[in-house]
Each structure stands twice: as C-alpha cells, then as structure tokens.
Amino acid sequence: MPLPSVLRVYLDEDVDVLLADLLVARGFNCLTAANAGHLGWRDEAHLDYALRESRILVSHNRKDFEQLAIRWWAQQKEHAGIVLAIRRADTYQLARRLYSARL
C-alpha cells in the first residue's frame, strides 16, 4: 500500500502540543488529543481513533502502548503505526527525528 503524500499523525495527551505546530510547519497533518477533545481517554481508545483516522499515533507512554501493540498483534488487529518516543525536555529534537523518519 503506498504511503500518503502527507503523513497523518495523532499525538496522545502525553506529548507536548508544541510538537503538532512543528510538524504542521513541515507539512504533516497533525492532530492532538487535546484538539480532538480526547483528554482522559484510555490508551486503546486513542489507538482505535488513530486507526479510524489513518493516523500514526505518537506517545511517550512506552509501557502501556508496547503492551497494547503486542495485544493487537496477537489479535491480528492492524493500526497505522505507533511511535514510542523517549520523553525529552527538547520537543525540537523529537520533531527533527520525526522529520527524518518521513524521508
């Protein structure tokens, strides 16, 4: 399946919303959990939403999303992708990593 010309990203509530602005400035289609009105959602609800919207989910919540990805894989459920980012004080560094992953 070909990649879309504009990557669609969904940031869960653990990710700094500044990242959305940085990604949009670089041509990503980026939505935050806050902008979507999804604050307080369970992790699986975030992943379900990202799947329905064909968005790659970005989170710092490594432990829970690793377990969720394993569970979905065992159930042969698909998703658009999960980026588990190490929590860093420098949101710009995370943005640079995502820019380079797009190439």
N, C-alpha and C positions, 0 to 999 in steps of 0.2 A: 504494500500500500504506500503510495507516495506521501511524503511529508507535506503539510500545508505550507503555503508560501509565507504565512505569518504564524509563528508559534503562539499557541494559546496556553496561557499559564494561569493557575489559580493558587494564590498564596493563602495558606491557612492562617489562623489568628496568632500563631507563634512567630510569624515573620514580620519584620519591620515594614510598614506600609510605604516607606521611602523606596523600597526595592521596586514596587509597582511603578512609581514615577520614572525611575531609572530605566526599567525595562521598556516601558511605553516609549520613552525618548529614543530607544534603539530599535523600534519597530515591532516589539512584541505586543500581542493582545493580552493584557494582564488584568486580572480581576482579583481583588482581595476579599477575604471572608467578611471583613467589615463593610465594604461597599456593597456586597451582595446581601447583607442583613443576616449573616450566618454565624454571628458570635455566639459561643456557647454550644455549638453543635458537637455531636460525637465525631470521633475521627472517621468512622465508617460513613457517616452522612456526608462529610467533606469529600471523601473519595468517591462516593456514589454521585455526588453533584459534579465533580470533575469529570467523571466518566460520561455522564449525560451531556455535558457541555464540550466534550472532546478537549479537555484541558489537562495539561501536565500539572500535577499537584506539587507544590514546594512547601516543605516543612522543616522545622528544626526538631520535631518530635520523633527522633530516630527510633527509640524503643517501641513505641506503640505502632508506628507505621511499618516497621520491619515485620512485626508480628502480624499486622493486618495484611501485608503483601504476601506473606507465607500462607496465611489462611486462604486468601483469594486464589493464590496459585494452586493450592491443594483442591480447591473447588472448581478449578479451571475457569475462573472469572477473569475477565480482561479489564484493563484500565489504560488510560492514555500515557501513563508514566508517573513515577514518583521520584522527586529529587529530595534526598535527605541531606540537608546542608548542616554542617557544623555551625553551631551558634557562635557568631563572631561579633565583636563590637563594631567592625568595619563593614557596613552594608555595601559599600562601594566594591569591596573585594569580592563579595558574593555575586554582585551584579557582573563584574568582569568575568568571573568563572562561567556564569550562565551565558554571557555573550559569546565566549569562546566555544562553549558546548554547542551552540547553534550552528557554527560553521561546519 
